[in-house]
Amino acid sequence: MSEHGEAAADGRAEPPRHEAESLPLAERAEAYEGALEALRAALEGADAPPEAPEA
């Protein structure tokens, strides 16, 4: 398999791989964990009621 979206043996082009897929497994896990933490924080903020405007 190609890692850079080059033509496969049967002539079809492969989609480019995500940058994290080329990292070692431990580093890949850390990258995904960081992304999950950011998503969780964003979702928690979205669930909070809007603040009342100050008068």
N, C-alpha and C positions, 0 to 999 in steps of 0.2 A: 504494500500500500504506500502511496505517496503521502508525504507530510506537508506538501506545499501546493496542493490543488493541481498538480500536473496530471496529464492524461494517464488513465489506468491502462492495463495491458489490453483490455477489450476496446479501447478507444474512447471510453466515456471519461469526462473530466470529473475529478473528485472535488467536493467542496473544500475550501480551505479550513484547516483545523483551528480551533480556538487556541490562543496563545498559551493558556494554562495546560493544554494537553501535551505540550512539549516539555513541561517541567517534571522533575522527579516526583514520585508519588507523595512523599511527605510535604514537599513544597506546594504541590497541587492541592492537597487537603487543607493546608493553611490558607491558601488563596480563596478557596471556596468557603471556608469557615468565616473568613473576614467578610466576604460578600453576604453570607447569610446573616451575620450580626448586623450589618448595615441595613439589610432589608427588614429585619425584626424591629430595629429602632425606628425606621421610617413608618412601619405599620403601627407601632405603638403610638407614635405621634399622630397618626391619622385617626386613631380611635379616640383620642382625647377631645373633649368638648371644646368648641371654639371659645376663646376668651372674650369676655364682655368688653366692649370699648370703654375707655375711661372718659368720664364726662368733663 
